[in-house]
Amino acid sequence: MDRGNNWDWEPGKREIGDLAAWSGRYDMVYAPCVSPDGENIAAIVKTGDDEWSVCVNGRTWDARFEKIWNLMFLPDNRLIAMVSDSAVWTVAIDGKTWDNWYEFVWSPVFGAESGRITVAAQAGLRYFAVTEDTPWANDFNALTSLTTTRDGQTSAAVVQHGSFPEADIDKFQEGYFTAALNGSAWDSCYVNAWEPELSEDGRHLAAAVRTSIYNYTIAIDGRTWDKTFSCVWEPKFNPKDNSVTAPVKVPDGWTIARNADPIWQGRYVQLWHHMYSPDGSRVAAIGAPEYGKWTIVENDRPWRIRFKDLVTDAVYSPAGDRIACVGKSDGKWHVALNDFIWDTPWDMAWQPVFSPDGRHAAALVEKDGKYTIAVNGRPADITFAAAWQPVFSPDGGRLLIKGVLPQSMGGQYCRYVLKTENVAG
C-alpha cells in the first residue's frame, strides 16, 4: 500500500471544501471525517425524509439509504460506511454496496497495510464475521472483540459456543466462550474470553480467558498457560520470537509474564496496555508504581514523571528508541515523550505521531475549543474549529495538517503541507 509516497507534499495551503455550507443544503450533517491524504472531507447527510447519503467534497453519493453509521476512510483513502436499506445492512465503499446484506453489521476493522475490510454481522440470530463480502464458514451464538491482521487476511473474535438460559449462573460457569480464527473456533471453552490477539503472520491466536469464576490466564491456539492468576490483561505476541506475554496480577501486585512466568522483577499497583518496540527488543506498559500515580514502564523501569488521573495512547517510534504518550492530571491533558512532559497543558490531546526517522513527534491538541498541532511541544501558529491527526511525509521533511478553519476565517476545510523544520520546536 502507498504510504504517502504519491501524495501531494508540495508546501502550501489548499481549500478542499466548505463544510459549513453543507448545512444549508441538507437537513442534517454529522460525523465528518477526512481522508489520510487530506484530499477529501466527508460527512453523513440527511437528504430527505428517512433518507440519508454521504457528501464528499460537496458531492453526494448517488445511493440513498435508510440509515448510515461508522463513516470512515481506510488507509488507502477509500471511504466506507455501514448502511441500511429495507431494514437490512451491509457495507458501502465509495457509494457502492457489497452484494450480501445482513440483519445488522458493526465493528468494522481493516488491515492497516492493505485496507481489507472485516465486519461483524448477524443473520437469523447467528453471528459471524464478513471479510470483503465473504462470510465466515461458521456462525455462533454471539461474537465480540473482532480483530484482524495488518494485511487483513486473517480475522479473529471471541465467540459463544452453544446457548444457555439468561441468568442461569450454573450453566454460565460451565463455560461457553472461546475464540475463533477465520471462523474456526477453538475446541476449548471458558467462562469468559476477551481481547483476542493475532500473531503478525496470522497463524496464531491468543486471548485472555477465565477458567473459573476466580481464575484467569492466557490461552494460545486453544491451550492455556499452566498457571492461573487473579486477573490478566490483553496478551501480545513478541514480534521478535512470537512468544506471548501479558500483564498478570500476582499476590504482591501486577507484573509482566511470558508463558505464565513473570519476567519483570517489579510489582505495580496496576500494569496494562503493554506494547513491543518494532524489533521486539523492548516492552513497555502503562503502569502505576504507586496508587493513583500513572506513568510508562519500559523493560521494568518506570519513568520518573507521574500523572494523577491516567496515561493513555502510548506509542513507540519506528526505531523503537522513543515512546510518546498522553497523560492527564488535575483535569488537564499533557503530551509526554521519553520521560519529559511538553510544556503546554491542554483541554484535550490525542495520540502523538512520530516522523518516520523518529526525530519529531506531533500531536493534535485542543484548548478553549480551538484545535492545533503541536510539534516537539511547540504549537503551530494556526488554529482550527476542528482538526484531525497530522501525518509526516515518508522522508519526515513535511507535515500534513488537516483542519476546518473558524468561521471568522471562512470556515473551509483546508489541507496544509508545512516544512517540518519550520514548525518543529
N, C-alpha and C positions, 0 to 999 in steps of 0.2 A: 504493500500500500504506500502511496505517496505520503511522505511525512513532512510535506511542506516545500519540497524542492521546486515544485512547479507553481507555487503560489506567487502572487504579486508582492514582492518585497521592496518595491521602489518606495523610498521615503516620501511621506506626504499624507494628506487627508483626502478622503473621498466620501461624499454623501451618498448613502445607499438607498434610504427610504425615509419617508415621513410617517412614523408610527402614529403620531397624534392625529394626523389627517384621516386615518382609517376609522376613527371613532365616528366621524361624520358620515361614513359610507355604510357602516354596519351597525346592527342593533347592539352588538356586544363584541368586544375584543379582549382576549385574555391569553395567558400563558405564552408570552413572546419568548422566542429563542433565536440564537444566531448560529450560523454555520462555523465550523472550526476555522475556515479560511477568512471569515468575516465578510464574505461576498453577499450573504443572504440573511435577511431577518424575516421570521415567520411568526404567525400567531393564529390561534383558533378564532374564527369569526362566525357570528350568527348572521346568516344571510336571509332568513325569513322565519315564519312560524314553524317551530320544531325542525329547523333546517340549519345545518352547520357545514362549514367548509374550512379551508386553510388559506390564508393570504400570505404570499411570499413576494417581498419587494413590491407590494401594491397590486399584484396579480393573484386572482383567486383560482384555486383548483377548479377544474370543470365538475368534478364529482361533488355531490351533496350527501350528507349523512344525518341520521337522527341524533347521534352523539359522537363526540371526539374527545379523546384524552391521551395523555402521555406523548404529547408532541415533542420530538427531539431530533436533532441532527446526529447522524452517525459520523465516525471518524473520516469517512470518505466523502463527507458533505451531502450525502443523501438525507432526505427528510422523511421521518416515519411518524405514524400515529396509530393508536388503536381506534377503530371506527366501528359504528353500529348502523345497521340498516335492517328494517323489518324484524327488529328485536334479536338479531344475531350479530356476532362480532368477528372482525378479522383485522389484519394489518394492512395499512396503506403505505406505499412507498412512493414519494413524489406524486401522489394523487392516484396511483394505480393499486388496486387491492389484490391481495392473494386470491387464489381460486377457491380455497376452502374457507368456510365460515363456521363459527362455533357459538355455543350459548354465552361464552364470555372468554376474553383474553386479557392478560395482565402481566406485570413484571417483565417487561422487555429487557433482555440482556444482549450484548453483542460482543463479538471478538474485537478487541482493541486494535488488532493488526489487520483484520480482514473486513470488519463490518457485517459479518454474517449474523443474522438476527435469530434469536430464540425467544419464544414467549411461553408463558404458562397458559393452558387452555382447559375449558370444561365443556363436556358434551354428555348428555344423558346421566348427569350426576357422577360422572367419572372424570378423572383429572390426569393430565399428561402434558408434555412439552411439545412444541412445534418449532422446528428449525427450517427456515427458508421454505415455509409452506408444507413441510413434510412432518407429519406427527410421529411421535414415538410409536413403536410397535405395541407397547403395553400401556395400559392405563391403570389408575389406582383410586382408592377411596379419598385420598387427599394428596396435595402437593404444595410444598412451600420451599423457600430459600433456593430458588433457581439460580444456577450459575453456569458459566461457560469458560472455555479456554481462550487464550489470546487470539488463536487462529479461528475460533468459533466452530471448530469441527466437532467438539465434544461438549456435551451438556450434562449437568447433574442436578439433583434436587433431593430434598427429604420427602419421602412418600409414606403413606399409610397403607399397610397390607392388611386387608380384611377390615371388618367393621365391628363395633361394639356399641351397646346402647349408651346414650348420653347419660352422664353422671354415674355410670357403672364403674366404681372405683376398682373393684376387684378385677374386672376384665381389663381395665386400663393398665393395671400393674403387671398383667401378663406380658405386655409388650407388643405393640402393633406398628411401631415406626422403624423405618430403616432408610437407607439411601439408595438411589438408583443412578446408574451411569448409562447414558444414552438409552434410557428406558428399561434397562435390565437391573432389577433390584437385587440387593444382597440377600442371601439366604437367611442371615441372622436378623432378628427383630429386637427392638429395645423399647423401654418405657417411653423414652423420648430420643430424638436426634435433632441436631442443629448444625448450622454453619458448615455445609459441605465444602470441601476444598479440593480442587483438582491439581494434579501434578502438571508441570508445564507441557509435557508431551501428551497429556490427556489419558494416559494409560492407567493411572492410579487415582483413587478417591479416598479421602479421609473425612471424618466428621466427628464432632463431639457427640457423645451418647450418654444416656443414663441407663445403667444396667439394672438399677432398682430405685426405689424412692430416694435412697440416701447415697447412692454410689454413682460416680461419674468417671468416664475415661475417654480415650480416643480409639476409634475404630478405623482401620485401614483396609480397604478392599474386603470389608465384612469380617475382619478379625480384630478383636480388641487387644489393647495392651494388657499385659499380665498383672497390672496393678490398677486399683481404683482410687479415686480421690473424692474429697467432699465437694469439689467443684472444679470445672475446667473451662477454658475459653477456646476460641477458634484455633484449630490446628493449621500449620503451614508446612509446605514442603521446602526443604533447603534446595535452592537451585544448583548447588554445588554437587551434592551427593544423593538427593532425593529422599533423605531421611526426614522424618516428621517430628515436629516439635509443637508444644502447646504450653500456654500458661496453666499451671495447676496449683491448687490450694492444698498445702501440706499442713501438719499440725501447727507449725510455727510461722506460717504466712504463705505468701504467693512466691512462686519461682518459675523458671522455665525447665521443662522436662523434654528429653528426647527418648523415645521408646520406653516411656514410663519412668525413666531415671532422671532426677534433677541434674542439670548441667551447670546451673548457676549456684554459687555458694550463698549469695544474698537472699534475704527474705524481705518481702514487701507487704505493706498493708493491702495493696491492690496492684495487679500487673495484667495488662491486656493489650489488645490491638498490636501484637508483635509483628515484626516485618524483617525481611532479609535485605541486605545490600545486594545489588545485581549479581555479584560473583559468589554470594553465599558465605563470604568470609566474616561478615558481621551480622549480628541480630540485635534488634532494638525493640523496645516496647514502651508504651505509656505506663508509668508506674507512680505509686505513692510510697516513698520511703517512710513517710510519717502520715498519720491520719490527717486528711484534708489538705495535703501538700503534694501537688502533682508536678511531674517533670518527665523527661525522657531518660530511659535507662538503656545504655548500649553496652553489649558484652559484659553485663553485670555491673556496670559503673554508672551511677546516676549523675546527671548534670547537677551543677551547683544551684542553678536557678530553680525557683518554685512558683507555682501558680496556686491560688487559693480555691478556684472553682473547678477548673478542668483543663485538660490538654487534649487536643484532637487534631485530626488531619496531618499526622506525621508523614513525612516522605523523605526517601533517600535521594541524593543527587545521582546522576547517571553513573558516575565513577564510584559511588558508594562511600565517599570520604566526607560527606557532609549530610546533615539531617536538618530539615526545617519542620516547623510545626506551628500551630496556633494555640495560644493559651488564654485563659480568662481569669481575671482577678478583680474583685470588687465591682463587678458588672462591666468592666472594660476588657476589650479583646486586644491581644498583642501577637505579633509575629516574632518567633524566636528562631535563630539559626546558629547551630553549633555552640549551644550554651550561652548565647548572648541574645538579649531582647532588643529588638528595634526600638528606637526612642519614642515614637509616637503611639499612644494608645488610641483605640478606635471603638466605635459603637458596634462594629462587626468586621470580621476579617475571614477570608477564605483560604483554602489550602494553597500554600506557596507553590510556584512553578520554577524549576531550575532551567537555566540555559543548558544546551547540550554539553558544553565543556564544564559545567558546574560552577563557573566563576561568578555567575549572577543568579539572584533569586528575585522573583517578582510576585506580588500578591494583590488581589482585588480587596479593597478595603472601603469602609463607609463610615462617615461621621456626619451627624446632623442631616441625614437624608441625602447627602452628596457622596457620590462614588468616585473613586480614582484608583490608580495603580501605584503601588509603592515598589521601587526597585532598590534592592540592597538597603532598605529602610528609608529611602528618600521618596516622598510623594511626588507624582507627576504634577505639572503645572495646571493641567486641565481637569475639570470635574464634570460628572455626568449625573443625569437623573436616574439612569440605570446603566449597568455595565456588566461585562462578562469576563471570564478568565482570560488573562493575557497569554500570548504564545510567542516564544522565541523562534527566530529563524534557524534553519539547520546549522548555520555557522555561528550562531549566537550574536551576530553583529546587528541584528534588527529585532525590534519588539513590536508585535501586533497588538493594538489596543482597540477594543470594540465597545462602543457605548452610545447611549441616547443622550443628546445634549439637552440641557434645561430649556424650558420654553423661552426664557429670556434670550437664548442664543439660537432659537429657531426650532428646537425640538426634534431635529432629524437624527436618525441613526447614522453614525459615521464610523468609518474604518480608518484608523491611523496607523501608519508604519513609521516608527521613530528609530533613529540610531541608538543602540544600547548605550554607547559611551556618552550620549547627551542626556540621558535620563537616569543613569546609574549613580547611586550615592557613593 
